[in-house]
């Protein structure tokens, strides 16, 4: 699942302790944003592999058919 990094990072900061300093919140935002970007990269690669497999399976079904 692809997650909006900006929305996620904002949610993390908003749910953090009100005792954190502004600098701590900025650091927390950056870390959350970067973490979700990495998550999204892996998730997108998995989705691309699955889509390619489904496309190849579909094309293979036509290669094996008697219509051509």
C-alpha positions in Angstrom: 0.0 0.0 0.0 1.3 3.4 -1.0 1.1 6.0 1.8 1.2 9.8 1.3 4.5 10.7 3.0 3.5 14.2 3.8 0.2 13.2 5.4 1.9 10.4 7.3 4.7 12.6 8.6 2.2 15.3 9.7 0.2 12.7 11.5 3.2 11.4 13.3 4.2 14.9 14.4 0.6 15.8 15.4 0.4 12.7 17.6 3.8 13.3 19.2 4.3 14.6 22.7 3.5 18.3 23.1 6.7 18.6 25.1 8.9 18.1 22.1 10.8 21.1 20.9 10.2 22.5 17.4 13.6 21.1 16.3 12.6 17.7 17.7 9.3 17.9 15.7 11.1 18.8 12.5 13.5 15.9 13.0 10.6 13.6 13.7 8.8 14.8 10.5 11.9 14.3 8.4 12.4 10.8 9.8 8.8 9.8 9.3 8.7 11.2 5.8 11.9 9.4 4.8 10.7 6.1 6.4 7.5 6.2 4.4 9.3 7.1 1.1 11.4 3.9 1.6 8.2 1.9 2.4 6.6 3.3 -0.7 9.6 2.4 -2.9 9.5 -1.2 -1.8 5.6 -1.3 -2.1 5.8 0.2 -5.6 8.4 -2.4 -6.7 6.2 -5.2 -5.4 3.1 -3.7 -7.2 5.1 -3.4 -10.4 6.3 -7.0 -10.2 2.8 -8.2 -9.6 1.4 -6.2 -12.5 4.1 -7.5 -14.8 3.4 -11.1 -13.7 -0.3 -10.6 -14.3 0.4 -9.0 -17.7 2.7 -11.9 -18.7 0.1 -14.5 -17.5 -2.5 -12.8 -19.6 -0.3 -12.7 -22.7 0.7 -16.3 -22.2 -3.0 -17.3 -22.1 -3.4 -15.8 -25.6 -0.2 -17.5 -26.8 -1.6 -20.8 -25.8 -5.1 -20.2 -27.2 -6.4 -21.6 -30.5 -7.6 -18.2 -31.7 -4.3 -17.3 -33.3 
